[in-house]
Amino acid sequence: MTTARRAPRLLALLGALVAAAAVPAAAGWKEVTISIPVRPLIETRPGDRVLVTLFRANDHPRFAPGLEISRWLRRTLERSTPLETIDTPPPPIPEQRAERLATNDAFWRQLGEDCDADLIVAGIARFDREDRSGFVTRDFESPVTGQTVRRTVYEERYAYRLKLEIFFLKGDNGALLHEDIWTAEQILSGAEPQEDLQMLHFLLESLRPELLSVLVPTRRDEPRLIWVE
């Protein structure tokens, strides 16, 4: 066969190979991650004035947890939302049970009027450190045999817990717009507990997404299945 006659057959063969390479090896379902926009739980406008009150909290020998929480909230709102935080010392709130406090319209309405606030953020907090040291089971690799050996050892551990009962209230009439309970916990192993103030702010930072989801649009990543031919 001459070279001229072989050329069309070679070109056809090459074309078939290229077409086969362009087809996926196998069709089927494939998992992908998509980003979904999420509307805030409370509708606000840029420039709305927000007042953060003093959070009621349990006592601590070296600092005031309620004041630290109020300062963190105000700082986070200043940096991460288009709201205008009111520059005033956080006012105290009544010594009432959470359910009564959240619906005390008269108090919140007066506070909103006094501070010219569009939105009020308030609540009750509890910050605790608990010694959870004790005997635990651990797996170790033997340096002699290389085998995994299970042993019971004494380990010093400390648990830090934060609970926030938080309220978002309308400044002009004191109505409750949203309430929630946020909790955070961190367990650390070591010879000495960490500085309590440092751990309080660590737990607060872990709650930042919860706070922002109430006031500003956010995005949530979710898995989805798509069919691949």
Secondary structure, 3 states (H helix, E strand, C coil): CCHHHHHHHHHHHHHHHHHHHHCCCCCEEEEEEEEEEECCCCCCCCCCEEEECCCEECCCCCCCHHHHHHHHHHHHHHHHCCCEECCCCCCCCCCCCHHHHHCCHHHHHHHHHHHCCCEEEEEEEEEEEEECCEEEEEEEECCCCCCEEEEEEEECEEEEEEEEEEEEEECCCCCEEEEEEEEEEEEEECCCCCCHHHHHHHHHHHCHHHHHHHHCCEEEEEEEEEEEC
